[in-house]
């Protein structure tokens, strides 16, 4: 495990993306939201999004300009466009996907919502449109996840979160 203290740190909020051209440790916490990480290790550049809805289409239909990284479809496209501007092609990327939990724990049962699975379907569809293969994932289930992502290597550490006495615990 690397010495995390030597890297600048960023906490990625829901609906945000981050592009790291300098080594950075990005952390975020996910439930039904998804994080997609993309890294070009040979260039030491990485990107991550924390999207919470699958599709921006119905929001655009109302004439609203959505925050790009709130939606899986526009977040993935935005990250790819940013990396392509840096002359990184999709076939150079190591891509990983996390989150998309089905719901929250209610006692010993998982309260099901389909937003997590819809987010994961949207990720697969968008990445598939570009011929991108996911190399690692930790998705689904009923538990949240805390992620640590090193932008320059693409390494990701995942800690599953549990609810104890109404509070989320690692």
matplotlib code that plots the C-alpha trace (Angstrom):
import matplotlib.pyplot as plt

x = [0.0, 1.5, 2.1, -1.0, 0.2, 2.6, -0.1, -2.5, -6.0, -9.3, -12.7, -15.0, -18.6, -21.7, -22.1, -18.4, -15.6, -11.8, -9.0, -5.6, -2.5, -0.4, -0.4, -3.5, -5.4, -9.1, -11.6, -15.3, -18.2, -20.8, -24.2, -26.3, -24.1, -21.3, -17.7, -15.8, -12.1, -10.0, -6.2, -3.4, -0.7, 2.1, 1.2, 0.4, -3.0, -6.3, -9.9, -12.8, -16.5, -19.2, -22.4, -25.8, -28.3, -28.0, -29.2, -29.3, -31.8, -35.0, -33.3, -32.1, -35.5, -36.8, -34.2, -32.2, -28.4, -27.5, -24.3, -22.3, -21.0, -24.3, -25.3, -23.5, -23.9, -22.5, -19.8, -18.3, -18.4, -16.9, -14.0, -13.2, -13.3, -11.0, -8.5, -8.7, -7.8, -4.6, -4.0, -5.0, -7.1, -9.7, -7.6, -4.8, -7.1, -7.4, -11.1, -12.7, -16.2, -17.5, -20.8, -24.3, -25.6, -29.2, -30.3, -29.7, -29.7, -32.8, -32.2, -31.0, -32.8, -31.8, -34.4, -34.4, -34.3, -33.3, -31.2, -28.0, -28.6, -29.7, -26.5, -24.4, -26.3, -25.6, -21.9, -21.7, -23.6, -21.5, -18.2, -19.4, -20.1, -16.4, -15.2, -13.9, -13.5, -13.7, -10.7, -11.9, -15.2, -16.9, -20.6, -24.1, -25.1, -26.6, -23.6, -22.0, -18.3, -15.5, -13.0, -9.4, -8.1, -4.5, -4.8, -1.3, -1.3, -5.0, -4.9, -8.1, -8.8, -12.4, -13.7, -17.2, -19.4, -21.8, -24.6, -24.4, -27.0, -28.1, -24.6, -22.4, -19.3, -16.3]
y = [0.0, 3.3, 6.2, 8.2, 11.2, 12.2, 12.9, 15.9, 14.8, 15.5, 14.4, 13.8, 15.0, 13.4, 14.7, 15.7, 14.5, 14.9, 14.7, 14.2, 15.3, 15.3, 12.3, 12.8, 10.6, 11.0, 9.6, 9.3, 7.4, 5.5, 3.9, 3.5, 6.1, 4.8, 5.8, 5.1, 5.4, 5.8, 5.8, 5.9, 4.6, 5.1, 8.9, 8.9, 10.6, 9.5, 10.5, 9.6, 10.5, 10.1, 9.9, 9.4, 9.1, 7.0, 9.3, 13.0, 12.7, 13.6, 16.5, 17.9, 17.4, 20.0, 22.5, 22.3, 22.2, 19.3, 19.3, 16.9, 14.6, 14.0, 11.6, 8.4, 9.0, 12.6, 11.9, 9.0, 11.1, 14.1, 12.1, 10.5, 13.8, 15.3, 12.4, 12.5, 16.3, 15.1, 12.7, 9.6, 7.2, 4.8, 1.7, 3.1, 3.3, 1.0, 1.4, 0.3, 0.6, 0.8, 1.3, 0.8, -0.8, -2.0, 0.0, 0.4, -2.1, -2.0, -4.5, -7.6, -6.9, -4.9, -2.3, -2.5, 0.5, 0.0, 3.2, 1.3, -1.3, 1.3, 3.3, 0.1, -0.6, 3.0, 2.5, -0.7, 0.8, 4.0, 2.1, -0.5, 2.3, 3.1, -0.5, -0.1, -3.1, -2.9, -4.4, -4.5, -3.8, -3.9, -3.3, -4.1, -5.6, -3.6, -1.9, 1.4, 1.7, 4.1, 4.4, 5.6, 6.2, 7.1, 9.1, 8.4, 4.6, 3.8, 1.8, 1.7, 0.5, -0.3, -0.5, -1.8, 0.2, -1.2, 0.4, 0.0, 1.5, 3.8, 5.1, 4.1, 2.3, 1.0]
z = [0.0, -1.0, 1.4, 0.7, 2.7, -0.1, -2.6, -2.8, -1.8, -3.4, -2.1, -5.1, -4.4, -5.9, -9.5, -9.9, -12.2, -11.7, -14.2, -12.6, -14.7, -11.5, -9.0, -6.8, -4.3, -5.0, -2.5, -2.7, -1.1, -3.2, -2.7, -5.8, -7.5, -9.8, -10.1, -13.3, -13.2, -16.4, -16.4, -18.9, -16.7, -19.4, -19.2, -15.5, -16.1, -14.7, -14.4, -12.2, -12.1, -9.3, -11.3, -9.6, -12.5, -15.6, -18.4, -19.0, -21.9, -20.2, -18.5, -21.8, -23.3, -20.9, -22.1, -18.9, -19.0, -16.6, -14.7, -16.9, -14.2, -12.5, -15.3, -16.3, -20.0, -20.1, -17.4, -19.4, -22.6, -20.9, -19.4, -22.7, -24.5, -21.9, -22.2, -26.0, -25.9, -24.1, -27.0, -25.0, -27.0, -25.5, -26.3, -24.0, -20.9, -17.9, -16.9, -13.6, -12.3, -8.8, -6.9, -8.2, -5.0, -5.2, -2.2, 1.5, 4.3, 6.4, 9.2, 7.5, 4.2, 1.2, 0.3, -3.5, -5.8, -9.4, -9.8, -9.0, -11.7, -14.2, -13.5, -14.1, -17.4, -18.5, -17.8, -19.8, -22.7, -22.9, -22.5, -25.1, -27.5, -27.5, -27.4, -23.9, -21.7, -17.9, -16.2, -12.6, -10.9, -7.5, -8.1, -6.9, -3.6, -0.8, 0.8, 0.1, -0.8, 0.0, -2.9, -2.9, -6.5, -7.4, -10.7, -12.0, -11.5, -11.8, -8.6, -6.6, -3.1, -2.0, 1.5, 1.9, 4.3, 6.8, 8.7, 12.5, 14.8, 12.0, 11.2, 8.3, 9.4, 7.5]

ax = plt.figure().add_subplot(projection="3d")
ax.plot(x, y, z, "-o")
ax.set_aspect("equal")
plt.show()
